[in-house]
């Protein structure tokens, strides 16, 4: 890209509350955005939690050293209410008592205070101390959407525009349609109206938010993808039986594993005497929900719960599995919000040579990109019998590598569009 006058690199302040070593799916998009924008010539500085605050499931030193080698700088912040993010942040003192922190979180929820609220003031202070760094542009990603508030405030005293990256919908969406508070909706519209550009992850979400927010500027689509560098380091996990892997959170009643469990039970019956039945391995925080659903479906013996584990172990499991299970919604019909749900986890198997079993309603954006299934199949939530047939056909033979993933879904390609958008703002 063309450098700014004086031949220096353009300077980007990237507000990403969730960023490594925080272990969450949102941090994956943020990490790859920063990494590949840096490779395209941006001087990227990320404002995020100080690593000492983060509850880590691995030694973060190698990952942080890798990010530093990519030329990424950091502005580290605190959080005023760490008890609101017990999964990601260390709890100390009396707030580490589970009953106390749970009671406080409940009180905050009743008052309508979101978990990211405690990041606003520490992030603003950190940005104020860094206002002399000469940033040319601010990019904020949400959730949490408090990063958008920080971006709008910081842009005033830094004298530079800001761009908002909606990793998820804010006051509307597939899991909370129309439930946004009135004042929060007004805040969202004001922040969006003053932004230099708007970004989201799928065409249907772009259309839904264009309609919902009713503003002249349009959302640009910068989807999720996979990092080719990451795939080079992943060895396959060994499984004793044909394995299905699901990693991540669930959002009942729409994003659940019920159709998969029904299909597992049927597949076991149809494969009787012809080899071991496939087993679903769940990695994530919702083990209790998965277990209850499996018991109701009569297939708990075909489910293994691994809990939250380091990302490298999840990727290893995906690489060693017969199928990576991805669920956008078990609905049989989709509105714009459900059509636009194209979770980032659908792209990881592309990088790892694993076929995808996608559960998504007709019209979902993920269905429109056939190659992302890696030779897998897509069904809606009512096609339990067809899913079972597919499990039998796929899992009754040895695992074979999926076709080569489409390069246009790599972050190296994806970030080119974001780079062009950001560059057009500051040139």
KETOR-679532 format. One record per residue (C-alpha): residue number from 1; residue in one letter; x, y, z. Coordinates in steps of 0.5 Angstrom, whole numbers, plus 500, padded with zeros to 3 digits. Each point is the difference from the previous one (the first is absolute). Last residue first. Example, Ala and Ser with C-alpha at 12.3 -4.5 7.8 and 13.67 -1.06 7.14 Angstrom:
<node pos="2" code="S" u="527" v="498" w="514"/>
<node pos="1" code="A" u="498" v="493" w="502"/>
end
This chain:
<node pos="427" code="X" u="488" v="517" w="503"/>
<node pos="426" code="X" u="498" v="499" w="507"/>
<node pos="425" code="X" u="493" v="497" w="499"/>
<node pos="424" code="X" u="502" v="496" w="493"/>
<node pos="423" code="X" u="505" v="497" w="504"/>
<node pos="422" code="X" u="496" v="497" w="505"/>
<node pos="421" code="X" u="495" v="497" w="494"/>
<node pos="420" code="X" u="506" v="497" w="496"/>
<node pos="419" code="X" u="503" v="497" w="506"/>
<node pos="418" code="X" u="493" v="497" w="502"/>
<node pos="417" code="X" u="500" v="497" w="493"/>
<node pos="416" code="X" u="507" v="497" w="500"/>
<node pos="415" code="X" u="498" v="497" w="507"/>
<node pos="414" code="X" u="497" v="495" w="497"/>
<node pos="413" code="X" u="505" v="497" w="496"/>
<node pos="412" code="X" u="506" v="499" w="505"/>
<node pos="411" code="X" u="494" v="498" w="505"/>
<node pos="410" code="X" u="499" v="494" w="496"/>
<node pos="409" code="X" u="493" v="499" w="497"/>
<node pos="408" code="X" u="502" v="502" w="493"/>
<node pos="407" code="X" u="505" v="494" w="500"/>
<node pos="406" code="X" u="494" v="495" w="499"/>
<node pos="405" code="X" u="502" v="494" w="505"/>
<node pos="404" code="X" u="503" v="494" w="496"/>
<node pos="403" code="X" u="495" v="494" w="500"/>
<node pos="402" code="X" u="499" v="496" w="507"/>
<node pos="401" code="X" u="505" v="495" w="502"/>
<node pos="400" code="X" u="498" v="493" w="501"/>
<node pos="399" code="X" u="497" v="497" w="507"/>
<node pos="398" code="X" u="499" v="492" w="499"/>
<node pos="397" code="X" u="493" v="498" w="498"/>
<node pos="396" code="X" u="494" v="499" w="504"/>
<node pos="395" code="X" u="500" v="507" w="502"/>
<node pos="394" code="X" u="498" v="503" w="494"/>
<node pos="393" code="X" u="495" v="496" w="497"/>
<node pos="392" code="X" u="497" v="499" w="507"/>
<node pos="391" code="X" u="500" v="507" w="502"/>
<node pos="390" code="X" u="497" v="502" w="493"/>
<node pos="389" code="X" u="494" v="495" w="502"/>
<node pos="388" code="X" u="499" v="503" w="507"/>
<node pos="387" code="X" u="500" v="507" w="497"/>
<node pos="386" code="X" u="495" v="498" w="495"/>
<node pos="385" code="X" u="495" v="497" w="506"/>
<node pos="384" code="X" u="501" v="506" w="504"/>
<node pos="383" code="X" u="498" v="505" w="494"/>
<node pos="382" code="X" u="496" v="505" w="505"/>
<node pos="381" code="X" u="506" v="504" w="502"/>
<node pos="380" code="X" u="502" v="502" w="493"/>
<node pos="379" code="X" u="506" v="496" w="496"/>
<node pos="378" code="X" u="506" v="502" w="497"/>
<node pos="377" code="X" u="506" v="495" w="498"/>
<node pos="376" code="X" u="507" v="499" w="500"/>
<node pos="375" code="X" u="505" v="500" w="494"/>
<node pos="374" code="X" u="504" v="506" w="503"/>
<node pos="373" code="X" u="493" v="503" w="502"/>
<node pos="372" code="X" u="503" v="507" w="499"/>
<node pos="371" code="X" u="500" v="499" w="492"/>
<node pos="370" code="X" u="492" v="500" w="500"/>
<node pos="369" code="X" u="500" v="508" w="502"/>
<node pos="368" code="X" u="493" v="501" w="500"/>
<node pos="367" code="X" u="498" v="495" w="505"/>
<node pos="366" code="X" u="504" v="505" w="505"/>
<node pos="365" code="X" u="496" v="506" w="498"/>
<node pos="364" code="X" u="494" v="496" w="503"/>
<node pos="363" code="X" u="494" v="500" w="495"/>
<node pos="362" code="X" u="498" v="493" w="502"/>
<node pos="361" code="X" u="501" v="499" w="507"/>
<node pos="360" code="X" u="507" v="498" w="503"/>
<node pos="359" code="X" u="503" v="493" w="503"/>
<node pos="358" code="X" u="507" v="500" w="497"/>
<node pos="357" code="X" u="504" v="493" w="500"/>
<node pos="356" code="X" u="506" v="502" w="498"/>
<node pos="355" code="X" u="506" v="496" w="497"/>
<node pos="354" code="X" u="507" v="501" w="503"/>
<node pos="353" code="X" u="506" v="502" w="496"/>
<node pos="352" code="X" u="503" v="504" w="506"/>
<node pos="351" code="X" u="500" v="507" w="496"/>
<node pos="350" code="X" u="493" v="499" w="498"/>
<node pos="349" code="X" u="498" v="497" w="507"/>
<node pos="348" code="X" u="501" v="507" w="503"/>
<node pos="347" code="X" u="495" v="504" w="495"/>
<node pos="346" code="X" u="493" v="497" w="503"/>
<node pos="345" code="X" u="503" v="502" w="507"/>
<node pos="344" code="X" u="499" v="508" w="498"/>
<node pos="343" code="X" u="493" v="499" w="501"/>
<node pos="342" code="X" u="495" v="502" w="494"/>
<node pos="341" code="X" u="494" v="503" w="503"/>
<node pos="340" code="X" u="497" v="504" w="494"/>
<node pos="339" code="X" u="494" v="496" w="498"/>
<node pos="338" code="X" u="498" v="500" w="507"/>
<node pos="337" code="X" u="500" v="507" w="501"/>
<node pos="336" code="X" u="497" v="501" w="493"/>
<node pos="335" code="X" u="494" v="495" w="502"/>
<node pos="334" code="X" u="501" v="493" w="499"/>
<node pos="333" code="X" u="496" v="494" w="499"/>
<node pos="332" code="X" u="501" v="493" w="503"/>
<node pos="331" code="X" u="503" v="502" w="506"/>
<node pos="330" code="X" u="506" v="496" w="503"/>
<node pos="329" code="X" u="504" v="506" w="500"/>
<node pos="328" code="X" u="508" v="502" w="498"/>
<node pos="327" code="X" u="502" v="493" w="502"/>
<node pos="326" code="X" u="507" v="497" w="498"/>
<node pos="325" code="X" u="502" v="493" w="501"/>
<node pos="324" code="X" u="507" v="499" w="498"/>
<node pos="323" code="X" u="500" v="493" w="497"/>
<node pos="322" code="X" u="505" v="494" w="500"/>
<node pos="321" code="X" u="504" v="502" w="505"/>
<node pos="320" code="X" u="508" v="501" w="501"/>
<node pos="319" code="X" u="501" v="507" w="497"/>
<node pos="318" code="X" u="494" v="502" w="504"/>
<node pos="317" code="X" u="503" v="497" w="507"/>
<node pos="316" code="X" u="506" v="504" w="498"/>
<node pos="315" code="X" u="497" v="506" w="499"/>
<node pos="314" code="X" u="496" v="500" w="507"/>
<node pos="313" code="X" u="507" v="498" w="503"/>
<node pos="312" code="X" u="503" v="506" w="497"/>
<node pos="311" code="X" u="495" v="504" w="503"/>
<node pos="310" code="X" u="501" v="498" w="507"/>
<node pos="309" code="X" u="494" v="497" w="503"/>
<node pos="308" code="X" u="493" v="501" w="503"/>
<node pos="307" code="X" u="497" v="494" w="502"/>
<node pos="306" code="X" u="501" v="493" w="497"/>
<node pos="305" code="X" u="494" v="497" w="500"/>
<node pos="304" code="X" u="499" v="493" w="496"/>
<node pos="303" code="X" u="493" v="498" w="497"/>
<node pos="302" code="X" u="498" v="494" w="497"/>
<node pos="301" code="X" u="498" v="497" w="507"/>
<node pos="300" code="X" u="496" v="506" w="501"/>
<node pos="299" code="X" u="496" v="497" w="494"/>
<node pos="298" code="X" u="492" v="500" w="502"/>
<node pos="297" code="X" u="498" v="507" w="498"/>
<node pos="296" code="X" u="498" v="502" w="506"/>
<node pos="295" code="X" u="507" v="498" w="503"/>
<node pos="294" code="X" u="504" v="503" w="494"/>
<node pos="293" code="X" u="496" v="507" w="502"/>
<node pos="292" code="X" u="502" v="500" w="507"/>
<node pos="291" code="X" u="507" v="498" w="498"/>
<node pos="290" code="X" u="501" v="506" w="495"/>
<node pos="289" code="X" u="496" v="505" w="505"/>
<node pos="288" code="X" u="505" v="498" w="506"/>
<node pos="287" code="X" u="506" v="500" w="495"/>
<node pos="286" code="X" u="499" v="507" w="498"/>
<node pos="285" code="X" u="507" v="503" w="501"/>
<node pos="284" code="X" u="503" v="497" w="494"/>
<node pos="283" code="X" u="503" v="494" w="497"/>
<node pos="282" code="X" u="495" v="495" w="498"/>
<node pos="281" code="X" u="502" v="493" w="497"/>
<node pos="280" code="X" u="494" v="496" w="496"/>
<node pos="279" code="X" u="501" v="493" w="499"/>
<node pos="278" code="X" u="499" v="496" w="494"/>
<node pos="277" code="X" u="498" v="493" w="500"/>
<node pos="276" code="X" u="505" v="494" w="500"/>
<node pos="275" code="X" u="500" v="495" w="495"/>
<node pos="274" code="X" u="495" v="496" w="496"/>
<node pos="273" code="X" u="497" v="496" w="505"/>
<node pos="272" code="X" u="495" v="506" w="501"/>
<node pos="271" code="X" u="501" v="506" w="495"/>
<node pos="270" code="X" u="492" v="501" w="499"/>
<node pos="269" code="X" u="499" v="500" w="508"/>
<node pos="268" code="X" u="506" v="505" w="501"/>
<node pos="267" code="X" u="498" v="504" w="494"/>
<node pos="266" code="X" u="493" v="501" w="503"/>
<node pos="265" code="X" u="503" v="502" w="507"/>
<node pos="264" code="X" u="505" v="505" w="497"/>
<node pos="263" code="X" u="494" v="503" w="496"/>
<node pos="262" code="X" u="496" v="502" w="506"/>
<node pos="261" code="X" u="507" v="503" w="503"/>
<node pos="260" code="X" u="501" v="504" w="494"/>
<node pos="259" code="X" u="493" v="503" w="500"/>
<node pos="258" code="X" u="500" v="502" w="507"/>
<node pos="257" code="X" u="507" v="503" w="499"/>
<node pos="256" code="X" u="498" v="507" w="502"/>
<node pos="255" code="X" u="500" v="507" w="497"/>
<node pos="254" code="X" u="493" v="502" w="499"/>
<node pos="253" code="X" u="497" v="499" w="507"/>
<node pos="252" code="X" u="505" v="500" w="503"/>
<node pos="251" code="X" u="506" v="504" w="499"/>
<node pos="250" code="X" u="506" v="496" w="500"/>
<node pos="249" code="X" u="507" v="501" w="501"/>
<node pos="248" code="X" u="507" v="498" w="497"/>
<node pos="247" code="X" u="503" v="493" w="497"/>
<node pos="246" code="X" u="496" v="494" w="497"/>
<node pos="245" code="X" u="504" v="494" w="497"/>
<node pos="244" code="X" u="497" v="494" w="497"/>
<node pos="243" code="X" u="505" v="494" w="501"/>
<node pos="242" code="X" u="500" v="493" w="497"/>
<node pos="241" code="X" u="503" v="496" w="505"/>
<node pos="240" code="X" u="506" v="499" w="505"/>
<node pos="239" code="X" u="502" v="507" w="498"/>
<node pos="238" code="X" u="507" v="503" w="499"/>
<node pos="237" code="X" u="501" v="508" w="500"/>
<node pos="236" code="X" u="503" v="502" w="493"/>
<node pos="235" code="X" u="506" v="505" w="500"/>
<node pos="234" code="X" u="499" v="507" w="500"/>
<node pos="233" code="X" u="506" v="505" w="498"/>
<node pos="232" code="X" u="499" v="501" w="493"/>
<node pos="231" code="X" u="493" v="502" w="501"/>
<node pos="230" code="X" u="501" v="506" w="504"/>
<node pos="229" code="X" u="504" v="503" w="494"/>
<node pos="228" code="X" u="495" v="499" w="495"/>
<node pos="227" code="X" u="495" v="505" w="505"/>
<node pos="226" code="X" u="493" v="498" w="498"/>
<node pos="225" code="X" u="494" v="504" w="499"/>
<node pos="224" code="X" u="495" v="505" w="502"/>
<node pos="223" code="X" u="496" v="505" w="496"/>
<node pos="222" code="X" u="501" v="507" w="498"/>
<node pos="221" code="X" u="494" v="503" w="497"/>
<node pos="220" code="X" u="499" v="507" w="500"/>
<node pos="219" code="X" u="494" v="503" w="503"/>
<node pos="218" code="X" u="496" v="506" w="497"/>
<node pos="217" code="X" u="500" v="508" w="501"/>
<node pos="216" code="X" u="494" v="503" w="500"/>
<node pos="215" code="X" u="497" v="498" w="506"/>
<node pos="214" code="X" u="494" v="496" w="502"/>
<node pos="213" code="X" u="503" v="496" w="506"/>
<node pos="212" code="X" u="495" v="494" w="499"/>
<node pos="211" code="X" u="500" v="500" w="493"/>
<node pos="210" code="X" u="508" v="501" w="499"/>
<node pos="209" code="X" u="501" v="495" w="505"/>
<node pos="208" code="X" u="495" v="494" w="497"/>
<node pos="207" code="X" u="504" v="501" w="493"/>
<node pos="206" code="X" u="507" v="500" w="503"/>
<node pos="205" code="X" u="498" v="494" w="504"/>
<node pos="204" code="X" u="497" v="497" w="494"/>
<node pos="203" code="X" u="507" v="501" w="496"/>
<node pos="202" code="X" u="504" v="497" w="506"/>
<node pos="201" code="X" u="506" v="502" w="505"/>
<node pos="200" code="X" u="499" v="508" w="502"/>
<node pos="199" code="X" u="503" v="506" w="498"/>
<node pos="198" code="X" u="498" v="508" w="501"/>
<node pos="197" code="X" u="504" v="506" w="497"/>
<node pos="196" code="X" u="502" v="507" w="502"/>
<node pos="195" code="X" u="495" v="499" w="507"/>
<node pos="194" code="X" u="496" v="506" w="502"/>
<node pos="193" code="X" u="493" v="497" w="498"/>
<node pos="192" code="X" u="502" v="493" w="503"/>
<node pos="191" code="X" u="502" v="503" w="507"/>
<node pos="190" code="X" u="493" v="504" w="500"/>
<node pos="189" code="X" u="496" v="494" w="497"/>
<node pos="188" code="X" u="504" v="495" w="506"/>
<node pos="187" code="X" u="498" v="506" w="505"/>
<node pos="186" code="X" u="493" v="500" w="498"/>
<node pos="185" code="X" u="499" v="492" w="501"/>
<node pos="184" code="X" u="504" v="501" w="506"/>
<node pos="183" code="X" u="495" v="505" w="503"/>
<node pos="182" code="X" u="494" v="495" w="497"/>
<node pos="181" code="X" u="503" v="494" w="503"/>
<node pos="180" code="X" u="501" v="494" w="495"/>
<node pos="179" code="X" u="495" v="495" w="500"/>
<node pos="178" code="X" u="498" v="500" w="493"/>
<node pos="177" code="X" u="502" v="493" w="498"/>
<node pos="176" code="X" u="505" v="497" w="505"/>
<node pos="175" code="X" u="503" v="494" w="498"/>
<node pos="174" code="X" u="500" v="501" w="492"/>
<node pos="173" code="X" u="501" v="508" w="501"/>
<node pos="172" code="X" u="499" v="507" w="502"/>
<node pos="171" code="X" u="503" v="505" w="505"/>
<node pos="170" code="X" u="507" v="498" w="498"/>
<node pos="169" code="X" u="501" v="495" w="494"/>
<node pos="168" code="X" u="506" v="496" w="501"/>
<node pos="167" code="X" u="507" v="501" w="497"/>
<node pos="166" code="X" u="498" v="507" w="499"/>
<node pos="165" code="X" u="506" v="504" w="498"/>
<node pos="164" code="X" u="500" v="507" w="501"/>
<node pos="163" code="X" u="504" v="505" w="496"/>
<node pos="162" code="X" u="503" v="507" w="504"/>
<node pos="161" code="X" u="502" v="506" w="497"/>
<node pos="160" code="X" u="506" v="504" w="503"/>
<node pos="159" code="X" u="501" v="506" w="504"/>
<node pos="158" code="X" u="503" v="497" w="506"/>
<node pos="157" code="X" u="496" v="504" w="505"/>
<node pos="156" code="X" u="494" v="498" w="496"/>
<node pos="155" code="X" u="501" v="493" w="497"/>
<node pos="154" code="X" u="501" v="498" w="507"/>
<node pos="153" code="X" u="493" v="501" w="502"/>
<node pos="152" code="X" u="497" v="497" w="494"/>
<node pos="151" code="X" u="505" v="494" w="501"/>
<node pos="150" code="X" u="499" v="499" w="507"/>
<node pos="149" code="X" u="492" v="499" w="499"/>
<node pos="148" code="X" u="502" v="495" w="495"/>
<node pos="147" code="X" u="504" v="496" w="504"/>
<node pos="146" code="X" u="494" v="500" w="505"/>
<node pos="145" code="X" u="497" v="495" w="495"/>
<node pos="144" code="X" u="503" v="494" w="503"/>
<node pos="143" code="X" u="499" v="497" w="495"/>
<node pos="142" code="X" u="503" v="504" w="496"/>
<node pos="141" code="X" u="505" v="502" w="496"/>
<node pos="140" code="X" u="503" v="507" w="500"/>
<node pos="139" code="X" u="505" v="503" w="494"/>
<node pos="138" code="X" u="503" v="507" w="501"/>
<node pos="137" code="X" u="503" v="504" w="495"/>
<node pos="136" code="X" u="506" v="505" w="499"/>
<node pos="135" code="X" u="504" v="499" w="507"/>
<node pos="134" code="X" u="505" v="505" w="502"/>
<node pos="133" code="X" u="503" v="497" w="506"/>
<node pos="132" code="X" u="498" v="506" w="504"/>
<node pos="131" code="X" u="493" v="497" w="502"/>
<node pos="130" code="X" u="503" v="494" w="504"/>
<node pos="129" code="X" u="499" v="503" w="507"/>
<node pos="128" code="X" u="493" v="501" w="498"/>
<node pos="127" code="X" u="499" v="493" w="496"/>
<node pos="126" code="X" u="502" v="497" w="507"/>
<node pos="125" code="X" u="495" v="504" w="504"/>
<node pos="124" code="X" u="495" v="499" w="495"/>
<node pos="123" code="X" u="501" v="492" w="500"/>
<node pos="122" code="X" u="500" v="500" w="508"/>
<node pos="121" code="X" u="493" v="504" w="500"/>
<node pos="120" code="X" u="497" v="496" w="495"/>
<node pos="119" code="X" u="502" v="493" w="502"/>
<node pos="118" code="X" u="495" v="499" w="506"/>
<node pos="117" code="X" u="494" v="501" w="495"/>
<node pos="116" code="X" u="503" v="494" w="496"/>
<node pos="115" code="X" u="495" v="495" w="505"/>
<node pos="114" code="X" u="494" v="504" w="498"/>
<node pos="113" code="X" u="496" v="504" w="505"/>
<node pos="112" code="X" u="493" v="499" w="499"/>
<node pos="111" code="X" u="498" v="501" w="508"/>
<node pos="110" code="X" u="498" v="493" w="501"/>
<node pos="109" code="X" u="506" v="498" w="496"/>
<node pos="108" code="X" u="504" v="504" w="505"/>
<node pos="107" code="X" u="497" v="497" w="506"/>
<node pos="106" code="X" u="501" v="493" w="497"/>
<node pos="105" code="X" u="507" v="501" w="499"/>
<node pos="104" code="X" u="501" v="502" w="507"/>
<node pos="103" code="X" u="496" v="494" w="503"/>
<node pos="102" code="X" u="505" v="495" w="496"/>
<node pos="101" code="X" u="506" v="504" w="502"/>
<node pos="100" code="X" u="498" v="499" w="507"/>
<node pos="99" code="X" u="498" v="493" w="500"/>
<node pos="98" code="X" u="506" v="498" w="496"/>
<node pos="97" code="X" u="505" v="503" w="505"/>
<node pos="96" code="X" u="505" v="503" w="495"/>
<node pos="95" code="X" u="497" v="507" w="502"/>
<node pos="94" code="X" u="503" v="499" w="507"/>
<node pos="93" code="X" u="507" v="501" w="497"/>
<node pos="92" code="X" u="502" v="499" w="493"/>
<node pos="91" code="X" u="496" v="497" w="494"/>
<node pos="90" code="X" u="504" v="499" w="493"/>
<node pos="89" code="X" u="497" v="502" w="494"/>
<node pos="88" code="X" u="497" v="496" w="494"/>
<node pos="87" code="X" u="495" v="496" w="503"/>
<node pos="86" code="X" u="498" v="504" w="506"/>
<node pos="85" code="X" u="498" v="506" w="496"/>
<node pos="84" code="X" u="496" v="504" w="504"/>
<node pos="83" code="X" u="504" v="499" w="506"/>
<node pos="82" code="X" u="505" v="504" w="497"/>
<node pos="81" code="X" u="496" v="506" w="501"/>
<node pos="80" code="X" u="505" v="506" w="499"/>
<node pos="79" code="X" u="504" v="497" w="494"/>
<node pos="78" code="X" u="507" v="501" w="499"/>
<node pos="77" code="X" u="504" v="503" w="494"/>
<node pos="76" code="X" u="506" v="498" w="495"/>
<node pos="75" code="X" u="502" v="504" w="494"/>
<node pos="74" code="X" u="503" v="496" w="496"/>
<node pos="73" code="X" u="505" v="499" w="493"/>
<node pos="72" code="X" u="499" v="496" w="495"/>
<node pos="71" code="X" u="507" v="499" w="495"/>
<node pos="70" code="X" u="498" v="493" w="498"/>
<node pos="69" code="X" u="506" v="498" w="505"/>
<node pos="68" code="X" u="496" v="503" w="506"/>
<node pos="67" code="X" u="494" v="495" w="498"/>
<node pos="66" code="X" u="505" v="494" w="500"/>
<node pos="65" code="X" u="503" v="502" w="507"/>
<node pos="64" code="X" u="493" v="501" w="502"/>
<node pos="63" code="X" u="498" v="493" w="498"/>
<node pos="62" code="X" u="507" v="497" w="503"/>
<node pos="61" code="X" u="498" v="503" w="506"/>
<node pos="60" code="X" u="493" v="498" w="501"/>
<node pos="59" code="X" u="502" v="494" w="504"/>
<node pos="58" code="X" u="493" v="496" w="500"/>
<node pos="57" code="X" u="493" v="500" w="503"/>
<node pos="56" code="X" u="500" v="508" w="502"/>
<node pos="55" code="X" u="496" v="504" w="504"/>
<node pos="54" code="X" u="502" v="507" w="498"/>
<node pos="53" code="X" u="502" v="505" w="505"/>
<node pos="52" code="X" u="507" v="500" w="499"/>
<node pos="51" code="X" u="499" v="500" w="492"/>
<node pos="50" code="X" u="498" v="507" w="501"/>
<node pos="49" code="X" u="493" v="501" w="497"/>
<node pos="48" code="X" u="500" v="503" w="493"/>
<node pos="47" code="X" u="502" v="506" w="496"/>
<node pos="46" code="X" u="503" v="497" w="493"/>
<node pos="45" code="X" u="506" v="505" w="497"/>
<node pos="44" code="X" u="500" v="498" w="492"/>
<node pos="43" code="X" u="505" v="504" w="496"/>
<node pos="42" code="X" u="497" v="498" w="493"/>
<node pos="41" code="X" u="504" v="497" w="494"/>
<node pos="40" code="X" u="496" v="494" w="498"/>
<node pos="39" code="X" u="504" v="496" w="505"/>
<node pos="38" code="X" u="497" v="504" w="505"/>
<node pos="37" code="X" u="493" v="499" w="497"/>
<node pos="36" code="X" u="501" v="493" w="500"/>
<node pos="35" code="X" u="502" v="499" w="508"/>
<node pos="34" code="X" u="495" v="505" w="502"/>
<node pos="33" code="X" u="494" v="497" w="497"/>
<node pos="32" code="X" u="502" v="493" w="501"/>
<node pos="31" code="X" u="501" v="502" w="508"/>
<node pos="30" code="X" u="493" v="503" w="500"/>
<node pos="29" code="X" u="496" v="494" w="496"/>
<node pos="28" code="X" u="503" v="495" w="505"/>
<node pos="27" code="X" u="499" v="504" w="506"/>
<node pos="26" code="X" u="493" v="500" w="499"/>
<node pos="25" code="X" u="500" v="492" w="500"/>
<node pos="24" code="X" u="502" v="501" w="507"/>
<node pos="23" code="X" u="507" v="499" w="504"/>
<node pos="22" code="X" u="503" v="506" w="502"/>
<node pos="21" code="X" u="507" v="500" w="499"/>
<node pos="20" code="X" u="499" v="502" w="495"/>
<node pos="19" code="X" u="494" v="506" w="499"/>
<node pos="18" code="X" u="493" v="501" w="502"/>
<node pos="17" code="X" u="500" v="507" w="502"/>
<node pos="16" code="X" u="502" v="502" w="493"/>
<node pos="15" code="X" u="501" v="508" w="499"/>
<node pos="14" code="X" u="505" v="500" w="494"/>
<node pos="13" code="X" u="504" v="507" w="499"/>
<node pos="12" code="X" u="502" v="500" w="493"/>
<node pos="11" code="X" u="506" v="504" w="498"/>
<node pos="10" code="X" u="502" v="501" w="493"/>
<node pos="9" code="X" u="507" v="498" w="498"/>
<node pos="8" code="X" u="505" v="506" w="499"/>
<node pos="7" code="X" u="502" v="502" w="493"/>
<node pos="6" code="X" u="500" v="507" w="503"/>
<node pos="5" code="X" u="493" v="501" w="497"/>
<node pos="4" code="X" u="496" v="494" w="501"/>
<node pos="3" code="X" u="502" v="493" w="497"/>
<node pos="2" code="X" u="497" v="497" w="494"/>
<node pos="1" code="X" u="498" v="493" w="501"/>
end
